């Protein structure tokens, strides 16, 4: 019963944020709804017997959501720091559950590394003083995806979730630092960033609780 309520909170907040609030100016309600979507997953992971570190990773990401729901010019470095810490904890969670490297690992790991390298090269000239932070962040999310690729097949949803998370971050990075929009649409870009992200987080939770 509790898990159904938490999934309902996550789903309702995810839809409310993505379809109603995502393009609105920063506000308390906007921050609360965005944070609650991931926060519900953190509580779910804790209550349903997942790794305590899984709940910690989700809590750090929820904190990052709270920062990024505000003015990016003011809160972006804090959001990056929270998500960076979340990625590091995810790496530990996934690494502890790793299996012998299989086909998924040997395909996904080099592709993720290539995508990360291309991202950094394209963004580098626009990063300014945030270069060290973004470099560390990209390294952390690459480590997260690579470690997720080493998970056993039964946890494939977590692997897919990590890939969706990275895709969301890539779209967001090009939007923030290059002003690049998907098909020239700010709305489509915002939807892709949010729904890939929250869908990825949900996939990680589902995969790790199996």
C-alpha positions as CSV (number, residue, x, y, z in Angstrom):
1,X,0.0,0.0,0.0
2,X,2.8,2.4,1.0
3,X,4.7,1.7,-2.2
4,X,1.6,2.4,-4.3
5,X,1.1,5.8,-2.6
6,X,4.7,6.7,-3.1
7,X,4.6,5.8,-6.8
8,X,1.4,7.8,-7.1
9,X,3.1,10.8,-5.5
10,X,6.1,10.5,-7.8
11,X,3.9,10.1,-10.9
12,X,1.5,13.0,-10.1
13,X,4.4,15.3,-9.2
14,X,6.3,14.3,-12.3
15,X,3.3,15.0,-14.6
16,X,2.5,18.3,-12.8
17,X,6.0,19.5,-13.1
18,X,6.6,18.4,-16.6
19,X,3.3,19.5,-18.1
20,X,2.4,22.5,-16.0
21,X,5.4,24.0,-14.1
22,X,8.5,23.2,-16.1
23,X,8.4,26.4,-18.1
24,X,7.2,28.7,-15.3
25,X,9.4,31.1,-13.3
26,X,11.0,29.8,-10.1
27,X,8.6,29.5,-7.2
28,X,8.1,27.6,-3.9
29,X,5.4,25.4,-5.5
30,X,7.6,24.6,-8.5
31,X,10.5,23.7,-6.3
32,X,8.3,21.6,-4.0
33,X,6.7,19.6,-6.8
34,X,9.9,18.9,-8.6
35,X,11.7,17.8,-5.5
36,X,8.8,15.7,-4.3
37,X,8.9,13.5,-7.5
38,X,12.4,12.3,-6.8
39,X,12.0,12.5,-3.0
40,X,9.2,10.0,-3.2
41,X,11.5,7.6,-5.0
42,X,14.1,8.1,-2.2
43,X,11.6,7.2,0.5
44,X,10.4,4.2,-1.6
45,X,13.9,2.9,-2.0
46,X,14.4,3.1,1.7
47,X,11.2,1.6,2.8
48,X,11.1,-1.2,0.2
49,X,14.4,-2.7,1.4
50,X,16.7,-1.3,-1.2
51,X,20.3,-0.4,-0.4
52,X,20.6,2.5,2.0
53,X,23.0,4.1,-0.4
54,X,20.4,3.9,-3.1
55,X,18.1,6.1,-0.9
56,X,21.1,8.4,-0.3
57,X,21.8,8.8,-4.0
58,X,18.1,9.7,-4.7
59,X,18.1,12.1,-1.8
60,X,21.1,13.9,-3.2
61,X,19.4,14.1,-6.6
62,X,16.3,15.5,-5.0
63,X,18.5,18.2,-3.4
64,X,19.9,18.9,-6.8
65,X,16.4,19.2,-8.2
66,X,15.6,21.7,-5.5
67,X,18.6,23.8,-6.5
68,X,18.0,23.6,-10.3
69,X,14.3,24.5,-9.9
70,X,15.5,28.0,-8.9
71,X,17.5,30.6,-10.8
72,X,20.3,28.7,-12.7
73,X,22.6,31.7,-12.6
74,X,22.5,31.5,-8.8
75,X,22.0,27.9,-8.0
76,X,23.6,25.9,-10.8
77,X,26.9,25.3,-9.0
78,X,25.1,23.9,-6.0
79,X,22.9,21.7,-8.2
80,X,25.9,20.4,-10.0
81,X,27.6,19.5,-6.7
82,X,24.5,17.7,-5.4
83,X,24.1,15.7,-8.6
84,X,27.8,15.0,-8.7
85,X,27.6,13.5,-5.2
86,X,24.5,11.5,-6.2
87,X,26.3,10.0,-9.2
88,X,29.3,9.0,-7.1
89,X,26.9,7.2,-4.7
90,X,25.2,5.5,-7.6
91,X,28.5,4.2,-8.9
92,X,29.1,2.6,-5.5
93,X,25.6,1.1,-5.5
94,X,26.0,-0.3,-9.0
95,X,29.5,-1.5,-8.5
96,X,28.5,-3.6,-5.5
97,X,25.9,-5.4,-7.6
98,X,28.1,-5.9,-10.7
99,X,28.3,-9.1,-12.7
100,X,30.9,-10.4,-15.0
101,X,31.2,-8.0,-18.0
102,X,28.9,-9.0,-20.8
103,X,27.8,-7.8,-24.2
104,X,25.9,-4.8,-22.7
105,X,29.0,-3.6,-21.0
106,X,31.3,-3.9,-24.0
107,X,28.9,-2.0,-26.2
108,X,27.6,0.6,-23.8
109,X,30.8,1.6,-22.0
110,X,32.7,2.8,-25.1
111,X,29.6,4.5,-26.6
112,X,29.1,6.4,-23.3
113,X,32.8,7.4,-23.2
114,X,32.6,8.6,-26.8
115,X,29.4,10.6,-26.1
116,X,31.1,12.2,-23.0
117,X,34.1,13.2,-25.0
118,X,32.1,14.8,-27.7
119,X,30.0,16.6,-25.2
120,X,33.0,18.1,-23.5
121,X,34.6,19.1,-26.8
122,X,31.5,20.8,-28.0
123,X,30.8,22.6,-24.7
124,X,34.3,23.4,-23.6
125,X,34.5,26.9,-25.0
126,X,31.2,27.9,-23.4
127,X,31.9,26.6,-19.9
128,X,34.1,29.5,-18.5
129,X,34.9,29.1,-14.8
130,X,32.6,26.1,-14.5
131,X,35.0,23.9,-16.6
132,X,36.5,22.0,-13.7
133,X,33.1,21.3,-12.2
134,X,31.6,20.2,-15.5
135,X,34.6,18.0,-16.2
136,X,34.2,16.3,-12.9
137,X,30.4,16.0,-13.4
138,X,30.8,14.4,-16.9
139,X,33.4,12.0,-15.4
140,X,31.0,11.0,-12.6
141,X,28.0,10.4,-14.9
142,X,30.2,8.4,-17.3
143,X,31.3,6.3,-14.3
144,X,27.7,5.8,-13.3
145,X,26.6,4.6,-16.8
146,X,29.6,2.3,-17.1
147,X,29.0,0.8,-13.7
148,X,25.3,0.4,-14.5
149,X,26.3,-1.4,-17.7
150,X,28.0,-4.0,-15.6
151,X,24.8,-4.8,-13.6
152,X,23.3,-8.3,-14.1
153,X,20.7,-8.7,-16.8
154,X,17.9,-8.9,-14.3
155,X,18.6,-5.2,-13.4
156,X,18.3,-4.0,-17.0
157,X,15.9,-1.3,-16.0
158,X,18.5,0.3,-13.8
159,X,21.0,0.2,-16.8
160,X,18.4,1.8,-19.0
161,X,17.6,4.4,-16.3
162,X,21.2,5.4,-16.1
163,X,21.4,5.9,-19.9
164,X,18.2,8.0,-19.8
165,X,19.7,10.1,-17.0
166,X,22.8,10.8,-19.0
167,X,20.7,11.7,-22.1
168,X,18.8,14.1,-20.0
169,X,22.0,15.7,-18.7
170,X,23.4,16.0,-22.2
171,X,20.3,17.8,-23.5
172,X,20.3,20.1,-20.4
173,X,24.0,20.9,-20.8
174,X,23.6,22.0,-24.4
175,X,20.6,24.1,-23.5
176,X,22.3,25.8,-20.6
177,X,25.7,26.4,-22.1
178,X,25.0,26.6,-25.8
179,X,21.3,27.7,-26.0
180,X,20.7,24.6,-28.2
181,X,17.0,23.5,-28.3
182,X,15.7,20.2,-29.6
183,X,14.2,21.0,-33.0
184,X,14.3,24.7,-32.0
185,X,11.6,24.1,-29.3
186,X,12.1,25.3,-25.7
187,X,9.1,23.3,-24.6
188,X,10.2,20.0,-26.3
189,X,13.7,20.5,-24.7
190,X,12.2,21.0,-21.3
191,X,10.0,18.0,-21.6
192,X,12.9,15.8,-22.8
193,X,15.2,16.9,-20.0
194,X,12.6,16.3,-17.3
195,X,10.9,13.1,-18.5
196,X,14.1,11.4,-19.4
197,X,15.5,12.3,-16.0
198,X,12.5,11.3,-13.8
199,X,11.9,8.2,-16.0
200,X,15.6,7.3,-15.6
201,X,15.4,7.7,-11.8
202,X,12.2,5.5,-11.7
203,X,14.0,2.9,-13.9
204,X,16.9,2.8,-11.5
205,X,14.6,2.3,-8.6
206,X,12.6,-0.4,-10.3
207,X,15.8,-2.2,-11.5
208,X,17.5,-2.1,-8.1
209,X,14.5,-3.2,-6.2
210,X,13.9,-6.3,-8.3
